[in-house]
Amino acid sequence: MLRRNYKEYVDRSFNWTFGGLAAVFFVDKVLLKFKYPNFRINSPRPLVFAFKWLLCPCISYSIGRGFFMNDLDRSQESIMDKYNFGFEDFQQAMRVWDRAERVGRL
């Protein structure tokens, strides 16, 4: 259950990041090019590039992470309550699980 939730979290976070890049591309190359063809920003170009292509996807990733990390935290807390695990016990159990899976014992 936790593996599935973690995989969904990673997939959704990647989708939000990719969506942020796609939105920047759409606005930059399609919307501004045809709607405002003479639009120019008279500030240093590296700052504009860094804001558009680095900061906007980071913001969309953090928004997606904030939404979807809660599901993972809630499922981990419910398992910890159900089986009376502390955080250290949980981490140890996951290490044993991963080791057994790598060896092929599961």
Order of alpha helices (4+ residues) and beta strands (2+ residues): alpha-alpha-alpha-alpha-alpha
